[in-house]
């Protein structure tokens, strides 16, 4: 064998031996700490629990409040409509039992006639009344 190769091998083995000596010293110190209970001591205090599937309590309260509010609005709308005493059309008159005497025709939309046509129509209706 070559003398240079043997020297390189001896250097590598010496480095390994040095590393192993350091590791042995570290383990001895750690063992001494463990004997004296000065080292890191790990103890499981809380085993923990799995989180429940579904909504959390604040989320359930929020959803329940929103649903209650929506139902309360709906109920209030129904109650206000049930006690509304305004007459809006013929059906309302029939529901309360009043006789229907007549009905006025709906006026034409103001946009459908020009200003001159509306003035002429108003003049004709005034003349017919007299």
Secondary structure as UniProt FT lines:
FT   HELIX           3..36
FT   HELIX           57..82
FT   HELIX           90..96
FT   HELIX           110..112
FT   HELIX           115..129
//
